[in-house]
Amino acid sequence: MRLWKALIPDEPFISDSPRFGFPQHLPPVVKSWCIISIFVNGFIASVEALAMYHPAPLLIGVMFSLFPLYMIFFWSDVASTAADSNQRVSNDTPLSLNLNIGTQWLGIAVCVGSTFMLCLTSAIIWFELIAV
């Protein structure tokens, strides 16, 4: 049960406040999602490499695991870049839709997105190379 509580973010998906902060330290929820994403990517890539008898899925799995690894090791850079981008968009665009999406939710989206893209790429490779 403790694992499930570690995967639930403690901030709202969209905030009403005009100034939504980006923490300088990696939130534990994002760290948990990054670790799970890396393990799932490794499992998917190794199963597909064994099924195809080819090392290409392992390289693709490593490529898609770089996004969560980057967030784990360089979170302060990710947070400062996200804050700068958010400020630039709100200042430069007069009629911008100013959605303040939570930082933890953005990190979770990157982790889930990297695993989803690995699954999609694996399916495309499987159907292009094996099913032909």
Residue pairs with C-beta under 8 A, 6 or more apart in sequence:
3 32
6 28
6 29
6 32
7 29
7 32
7 33
7 36
8 29
9 27
9 29
9 102
9 104
9 105
9 108
10 29
10 104
11 102
11 103
11 104
11 105
12 102
13 101
13 102
13 105
14 99
14 100
14 101
14 102
15 100
15 101
15 102
16 100
17 100
18 98
18 100
20 86
20 100
20 102
20 103
21 83
21 103
22 79
22 80
22 82
22 83
22 103
23 79
23 103
24 75
24 76
24 79
25 75
25 76
26 71
26 72
26 75
27 103
27 104
27 107
29 104
29 107
29 108
30 71
30 75
30 103
30 104
30 107
30 108
30 111
31 72
33 68
33 107
33 108
33 111
33 112
34 68
34 69
34 71
34 72
34 107
34 111
35 68
35 72
36 111
37 65
37 68
37 111
37 112
37 114
37 115
38 65
38 68
38 69
40 115
41 61
41 64
41 65
41 68
41 114
41 115
41 118
42 61
42 65
44 57
44 61
44 115
44 118
44 119
44 122
45 57
45 58
45 60
45 61
45 62
45 118
45 122
46 57
46 58
46 61
48 57
48 122
48 125
48 126
49 55
49 56
49 57
49 58
51 126
52 125
52 126
52 129
52 130
56 125
57 122
57 125
60 118
60 121
60 122
60 125
61 118
64 114
64 115
64 117
64 118
64 121
65 114
67 110
67 111
67 113
67 114
68 110
68 111
68 114
70 78
71 78
71 107
71 110
71 111
78 107
79 103
82 103
82 106
86 100
89 96
90 96
90 98
